[in-house]
Amino acid sequence: MSAAAGLLARFDVHGRYYDAELDGRRFALRSHLEIVERGLDPVAARVRPADLVAVMMNPGSSRPLADLDADGWAPALPDRTQYQLMRLALRAQAQGWSLRHIRVINLSDLRTPKSAELFAALATLADDRHSIFSPARAGELARALGPAQVPVLRAWGLARELAPLASKAIAATSSRRVLGLTDQEPFYRHPLPQRADLQRAWLDAMTRQLPVRD
């Protein structure tokens, strides 16, 4: 069994996909991704508080693996970043924290496969409803974050183009217990840098930040 297959044997991944017209253009988007340990009900996970909320850059090339249900949900194809979050969950469990459900939200819901496409869209879009951190989506954000005790992992990367949205995300999560690696706000290191040694370093550093439960 490959490492990825082993992780998928432990976790289910479901996303909520939708299309929207912004500034007269049609976009494909994803608002939520739920990484849920097998044995938990992935449908119930959509509305219940997560154990950890991870804030990433955008959904990239994420795609559903089946037809969407009436609310836009479907099993989702995980990417290598989500496998890294699964590894973090297993590290947390080994330390006594029952981290069984990670909710992923993003600075932007735009499903642009390449970062350059995202940055180009951000530079031209006046309509900010593609971001859950838009004031127009405050209620949705509050539900996604859940109760005040749910910690937040900031992990959207170091791209300067993200600064305006990243600053909004920091303000929205400032009262939370925050996990993440930063040299200078508003930028937080991404879980999956290109080099394998840096990927391991991120995971090791994040493991040291995890709360230890009895």
C-alpha positions as CSV (number, residue, x, y, z in Angstrom):
1,M,0.0,0.0,0.0
2,S,1.4,3.4,-1.0
3,A,1.7,6.2,1.6
4,A,-1.2,8.1,-0.1
5,A,-3.4,4.9,-0.1
6,G,-2.7,4.4,3.6
7,L,-3.8,7.9,4.4
8,L,-7.0,7.5,2.3
9,A,-7.7,4.3,4.2
10,R,-7.9,6.5,7.3
11,F,-9.6,9.6,6.0
12,D,-12.5,10.7,3.8
13,V,-12.4,13.9,1.8
14,H,-15.6,15.8,0.8
15,G,-15.9,19.3,-0.8
16,R,-18.6,21.8,-1.6
17,Y,-18.3,23.0,-5.2
18,Y,-20.3,25.8,-6.9
19,D,-20.2,28.2,-9.8
20,A,-20.6,31.9,-9.5
21,E,-20.7,35.0,-11.7
22,L,-18.3,37.7,-10.5
23,D,-17.8,40.9,-12.4
24,G,-19.7,39.4,-15.3
25,R,-17.4,36.4,-15.6
26,R,-18.2,32.8,-14.7
27,F,-15.9,31.0,-12.3
28,A,-15.7,27.5,-10.8
29,L,-15.2,27.6,-7.0
30,R,-15.0,25.4,-3.9
31,S,-16.0,26.8,-0.5
32,H,-15.2,24.0,2.0
33,L,-13.2,20.9,2.2
34,E,-13.8,18.4,5.0
35,I,-11.1,15.9,5.9
36,V,-12.8,13.4,8.2
37,E,-11.5,10.3,9.8
38,R,-13.3,7.2,8.6
39,G,-15.9,6.1,11.1
40,L,-17.2,9.6,11.4
41,D,-20.2,10.7,9.3
42,P,-18.9,12.9,6.5
43,V,-22.4,14.3,5.9
44,A,-22.8,15.4,9.5
45,A,-19.3,16.8,9.4
46,R,-20.5,19.5,7.0
47,V,-22.4,21.3,9.7
48,R,-20.7,20.4,12.9
49,P,-17.6,22.1,14.3
50,A,-14.3,20.8,13.1
51,D,-11.4,19.9,15.4
52,L,-9.2,22.3,13.4
53,V,-9.8,24.8,10.7
54,A,-7.0,25.2,8.2
55,V,-6.9,28.4,6.1
56,M,-5.1,27.8,2.8
57,M,-4.6,29.9,-0.4
58,N,-7.2,28.5,-2.8
59,P,-8.6,25.1,-4.0
60,G,-6.3,24.9,-7.0
61,S,-7.2,22.1,-9.3
62,S,-9.5,20.4,-6.7
63,R,-12.3,18.5,-8.3
64,P,-15.2,16.4,-7.2
65,L,-15.1,12.6,-7.7
66,A,-18.9,12.2,-8.2
67,D,-22.0,14.1,-9.1
68,L,-22.7,17.0,-6.7
69,D,-25.6,16.6,-4.4
70,A,-28.3,19.3,-4.1
71,D,-26.1,21.4,-1.8
72,G,-23.0,21.1,-4.0
73,W,-21.2,18.5,-2.0
74,A,-19.3,15.5,-3.3
75,P,-16.4,13.2,-2.5
76,A,-13.2,15.2,-3.5
77,L,-9.9,14.2,-5.0
78,P,-7.3,15.1,-2.3
79,D,-4.0,16.7,-3.3
80,R,-0.6,16.4,-1.7
81,T,-1.3,19.3,0.6
82,Q,-4.3,17.5,2.0
83,Y,-2.2,14.4,2.6
84,Q,0.2,16.6,4.6
85,L,-2.8,17.7,6.8
86,M,-3.7,14.1,7.3
87,R,-0.2,13.4,8.5
88,L,-0.5,16.3,10.9
89,A,-3.8,14.8,12.2
90,L,-2.0,11.4,12.8
91,R,0.8,13.2,14.7
92,A,-1.8,15.0,16.8
93,Q,-3.5,11.7,17.7
94,A,-0.2,10.3,18.7
95,Q,0.2,13.2,21.1
96,G,-3.2,12.6,22.6
97,W,-5.2,15.2,20.7
98,S,-8.2,13.5,19.0
99,L,-7.8,15.5,15.7
100,R,-10.3,13.6,13.5
101,H,-11.9,16.4,11.5
102,I,-10.1,19.2,9.7
103,R,-12.1,21.8,7.8
104,V,-10.2,23.6,5.0
105,I,-11.3,27.0,3.9
106,N,-9.3,29.3,1.6
107,L,-8.5,32.9,1.1
108,S,-10.1,32.6,-2.2
109,D,-12.6,29.9,-3.4
110,L,-11.4,30.2,-7.0
111,R,-10.4,26.8,-8.5
112,T,-7.5,28.1,-10.6
113,P,-4.9,25.3,-11.2
114,K,-2.0,27.7,-11.4
115,S,-1.1,30.4,-8.9
116,A,-0.5,32.9,-11.6
117,E,-4.1,32.5,-12.8
118,L,-5.3,33.1,-9.2
119,F,-3.1,36.3,-8.9
120,A,-4.3,37.6,-12.2
121,A,-7.9,37.1,-11.1
122,L,-7.3,38.8,-7.8
123,A,-5.8,41.8,-9.5
124,T,-8.9,42.3,-11.6
125,L,-11.9,41.2,-9.5
126,A,-13.7,44.0,-7.8
127,D,-16.3,41.5,-6.4
128,D,-14.8,39.9,-3.3
129,R,-17.5,37.3,-2.8
130,H,-15.0,34.6,-4.0
131,S,-13.5,34.9,-0.5
132,I,-15.2,33.6,2.6
133,F,-13.5,36.5,4.3
134,S,-15.7,39.0,2.4
135,P,-18.0,40.9,4.7
136,A,-20.9,39.6,2.5
137,R,-20.1,36.1,3.8
138,A,-19.6,36.8,7.5
139,G,-22.2,34.4,8.6
140,E,-20.8,31.6,6.5
141,L,-17.3,32.3,7.9
142,A,-18.6,32.2,11.5
143,R,-20.2,28.8,10.9
144,A,-17.1,27.4,9.3
145,L,-14.8,28.5,12.1
146,G,-17.2,27.2,14.8
147,P,-16.9,27.8,18.5
148,A,-14.1,30.0,19.8
149,Q,-12.1,27.1,21.2
150,V,-11.6,25.6,17.7
151,P,-7.9,26.4,16.7
152,V,-7.0,27.8,13.3
153,L,-4.0,26.7,11.2
154,R,-2.8,29.6,9.0
155,A,-1.0,28.1,6.0
156,W,-1.7,30.1,2.9
157,G,1.9,30.6,1.8
158,L,4.2,33.5,1.1
159,A,3.0,35.1,-2.1
160,R,2.9,38.9,-1.8
161,E,-0.3,39.0,-4.0
162,L,-2.2,37.4,-1.1
163,A,-1.4,40.2,1.4
164,P,-4.9,41.9,1.3
165,L,-6.8,38.7,1.8
166,A,-4.3,37.3,4.3
167,S,-4.7,40.4,6.4
168,K,-8.5,39.9,6.4
169,A,-8.0,36.3,7.5
170,I,-5.7,37.3,10.3
171,A,-8.2,39.9,11.6
172,A,-11.0,37.3,11.4
173,T,-9.1,34.7,13.4
174,S,-7.2,36.9,15.8
175,S,-9.2,35.7,18.8
176,R,-8.4,32.1,18.1
177,R,-5.6,29.8,19.1
178,V,-3.4,30.0,16.0
179,L,-1.1,27.4,14.6
180,G,1.3,28.2,11.8
181,L,4.8,29.2,10.8
182,T,5.5,32.8,10.0
183,D,8.6,34.9,9.6
184,Q,6.6,38.1,8.9
185,E,2.8,38.5,8.9
186,P,0.6,38.3,7.0
187,F,2.4,35.4,5.4
188,Y,2.4,31.8,6.8
189,R,4.4,29.0,5.4
190,H,2.6,26.5,3.2
191,P,2.4,22.8,4.3
192,L,4.0,21.6,1.1
193,P,7.0,23.6,0.0
194,Q,8.8,22.1,-3.1
195,R,11.6,20.4,-1.3
196,A,10.9,17.2,0.6
197,D,13.2,18.2,3.5
198,L,11.3,21.4,4.0
199,Q,8.0,19.5,3.9
200,R,9.3,17.3,6.7
201,A,10.5,20.4,8.6
202,W,7.0,22.0,8.3
203,L,5.4,18.9,9.7
204,D,7.9,18.6,12.5
205,A,7.6,22.3,13.5
206,M,3.8,22.1,13.4
207,T,3.8,19.0,15.5
208,R,5.6,20.9,18.2
209,Q,2.8,23.5,18.1
210,L,0.0,21.0,18.6
211,P,-1.8,21.0,21.9
212,V,-1.0,18.0,24.0
213,R,-4.1,16.5,25.6
214,D,-4.4,14.0,28.4
